[in-house]
């Protein structure tokens, strides 16, 4: 009986320790977001300036320098070679521009992410990302990708704590935003490439049977309903 009580107490202590650690993680993440808000006023001022310079009255939303940055990033994510096209040949940057123009949520993600990514490149290498040599660009993106992997670690409580500590450390300088954005951009670039006409032709796919839908069928259906 005594052993059973001791075992229960030990188990309750372990559960209590796990809950306490989770509470620490939540606190650290909350503090990271607060710190980011307090120290990003310069970034917000730059974002406001960029918003005033955005294209008006068109399907475009990104500025020319942002298009250039996305094109450079996309070319590294889906590169071309002697036998296959890449993101540049498929016009991925322009596709993403139109996609962002139609989504206020993506506009916030992209404008902040692009700015943070370029700021991080300047701090790390003393130059804008597009002006770095290709091998340095690849090295930098590998670093950003590893950083996001460490911050996203969820396989153990210890790694969660380390992840939260890292997130707090990088929140104020924009690295967190840059890492989150790059993770999203990789998926967006691949989707834009593999759903493009260039991507279809490279894969030997003719595309959807009716890419513009079935307008004739809709017209006939409407006439039938009217006649009835």
C-alpha positions in Angstrom: 0.0 0.0 0.0 2.8 2.4 0.9 4.6 1.6 -2.3 1.5 2.3 -4.3 1.1 5.7 -2.7 4.8 6.5 -3.3 4.4 5.5 -7.0 1.3 7.7 -7.3 3.1 10.7 -5.7 6.1 10.2 -8.1 3.8 10.0 -11.1 1.9 13.2 -9.9 5.2 15.0 -9.6 6.2 14.0 -13.1 2.9 15.2 -14.5 3.2 18.4 -12.5 6.7 19.0 -13.9 5.5 18.5 -17.4 2.6 21.0 -16.9 5.0 23.5 -15.4 7.4 23.1 -18.3 4.5 23.6 -20.8 3.5 26.7 -18.8 7.1 28.0 -19.2 6.9 27.4 -22.9 3.6 29.3 -23.3 5.1 32.2 -21.2 8.2 32.4 -23.4 6.2 32.4 -26.6 3.9 35.1 -25.2 6.9 37.2 -24.2 8.5 36.7 -27.6 5.4 38.1 -29.3 5.3 41.1 -26.9 9.0 41.8 -27.4 8.6 41.6 -31.1 5.8 44.2 -31.0 7.8 46.6 -28.9 11.0 46.5 -30.9 9.6 46.5 -34.5 8.5 50.1 -34.8 11.3 50.7 -37.4 10.0 47.8 -39.4 6.5 49.1 -39.2 7.6 52.5 -40.5 9.3 50.8 -43.4 6.2 48.7 -44.2 4.1 51.9 -44.2 6.5 53.5 -46.7 6.3 50.4 -49.0 2.5 50.4 -48.8 2.4 53.9 -50.2 4.5 52.8 -53.1 2.6 49.7 -54.1 1.0 49.4 -57.6 -2.5 50.8 -57.8 -5.5 49.7 -59.9 -4.0 46.5 -61.3 -3.7 42.8 -60.6 -0.2 43.5 -59.2 0.5 44.2 -55.5 4.2 43.6 -55.0 6.8 46.2 -55.7 9.5 45.6 -58.4 12.2 44.9 -55.8 10.0 42.4 -54.0 9.2 40.7 -57.3 13.0 40.5 -58.0 13.5 39.0 -54.5 10.8 36.4 -54.9 12.1 35.5 -58.4 15.6 35.0 -56.9 14.2 32.9 -54.0 11.9 30.9 -56.3 14.8 30.1 -58.7 16.7 28.6 -55.8 13.7 26.6 -54.6 12.8 25.2 -58.1 15.9 25.7 -60.2 16.2 25.0 -63.9 18.9 23.0 -65.7 19.8 21.9 -69.2 16.9 19.5 -69.4 14.1 21.0 -67.2 12.6 24.5 -66.6 12.4 26.1 -63.2 10.4 28.7 -61.3 11.7 31.6 -63.4 10.7 30.0 -66.7 7.2 29.3 -65.3 6.7 32.9 -64.2 6.2 31.8 -60.6 7.0 35.3 -59.2 4.3 36.9 -61.3 1.8 34.1 -60.3 2.5 34.7 -56.6 2.1 38.5 -57.1 -1.4 37.9 -58.5 -2.2 35.5 -55.7 -1.0 37.9 -53.0 -3.0 40.8 -54.7 -6.2 38.8 -54.1 -5.6 38.0 -50.5 -5.2 40.6 -47.6 -3.9 37.8 -45.4 -1.2 36.9 -47.8 -0.3 40.6 -48.3 0.5 40.9 -44.6 2.5 37.6 -44.6 4.5 38.4 -47.8 5.3 42.1 -47.1 6.6 41.3 -43.6 8.3 38.1 -44.6 10.2 39.6 -47.5 11.3 42.6 -45.5 12.5 40.4 -42.6 14.3 37.9 -44.8 16.2 40.7 -46.6 17.0 42.4 -43.3 18.4 39.1 -42.0 20.6 38.6 -45.1 22.0 42.1 -44.6 22.9 41.5 -41.0 24.4 38.1 -41.8 26.3 39.0 -45.0 26.3 42.8 -45.3 24.3 42.9 -48.5 20.8 42.4 -49.8 19.8 38.8 -50.6 19.6 39.3 -54.4 23.1 40.8 -54.4 24.7 37.8 -52.7 26.6 35.2 -54.7 24.6 32.1 -55.4 26.5 29.8 -53.0 26.1 32.4 -50.3 22.4 32.6 -51.0 22.0 28.8 -50.7 24.1 28.8 -47.5 21.8 31.6 -46.0 18.6 29.8 -46.9 19.9 26.5 -45.4 20.5 28.4 -42.2 17.0 29.9 -42.2 15.5 26.5 -42.9 17.5 24.9 -40.0 16.4 27.7 -37.7 12.7 27.1 -38.5 13.2 23.4 -38.0 14.7 24.0 -34.5 11.8 26.4 -33.6 9.2 24.0 -34.9 10.6 21.0 -32.9 7.9 19.1 -31.0 9.3 15.6 -30.5 10.3 16.1 -26.9 9.7 18.4 -24.0 13.3 19.4 -23.9 13.3 20.3 -27.5 10.1 22.3 -27.0 11.8 24.3 -24.3 14.9 24.9 -26.4 12.6 25.8 -29.4 10.8 28.4 -27.2 14.0 29.8 -26.0 15.3 30.2 -29.5 12.0 31.8 -30.6 12.4 34.4 -27.9 15.9 35.1 -28.9 15.1 35.6 -32.6 11.7 37.3 -32.3 13.0 40.9 -31.8 15.3 40.9 -34.8 12.8 39.6 -37.3 14.4 36.2 -37.8 11.2 34.5 -36.6 9.2 36.2 -39.2 11.8 35.5 -41.9 11.9 31.8 -41.0 8.1 31.4 -40.9 7.8 33.2 -44.3 10.4 31.1 -46.0 8.7 27.9 -44.9 5.5 29.1 -46.4 7.2 30.4 -49.6 8.7 27.0 -50.4 5.2 25.5 -50.6 3.8 28.4 -52.5 6.6 28.3 -55.1 6.3 24.6 -55.7 2.5 24.8 -56.0 2.8 27.7 -58.5 5.3 25.8 -60.6 3.6 22.5 -60.7 0.2 24.1 -61.6 1.7 26.2 -64.3 1.5 25.5 -68.0 5.3 25.2 -68.1 5.3 22.7 -65.3 2.5 20.7 -66.9 4.3 20.5 -70.2 7.5 19.4 -68.5 5.6 16.6 -66.7 3.9 15.6 -69.9 0.5 16.6 -68.5 -2.0 18.2 -70.8 -3.7 20.0 -67.9 -7.3 19.9 -66.7 -9.8 18.8 -69.5 -11.7 22.0 -69.1 -9.5 24.6 -67.5 -12.1 27.3 -67.9 -15.0 25.2 -66.6 -18.1 24.3 -68.7 -19.6 27.6 -69.8 -21.6 26.0 -72.6 -23.1 23.5 -70.3 -24.1 26.3 -67.8 -25.8 28.2 -70.7 -27.7 25.2 -71.8 -28.7 24.4 -68.3 -30.0 27.9 -67.8 -32.0 27.8 -71.0 -33.5 24.5 -70.0 -34.6 25.9 -66.7 -36.1 28.9 -68.4 -38.0 26.7 -70.8 -39.4 24.6 -68.0 
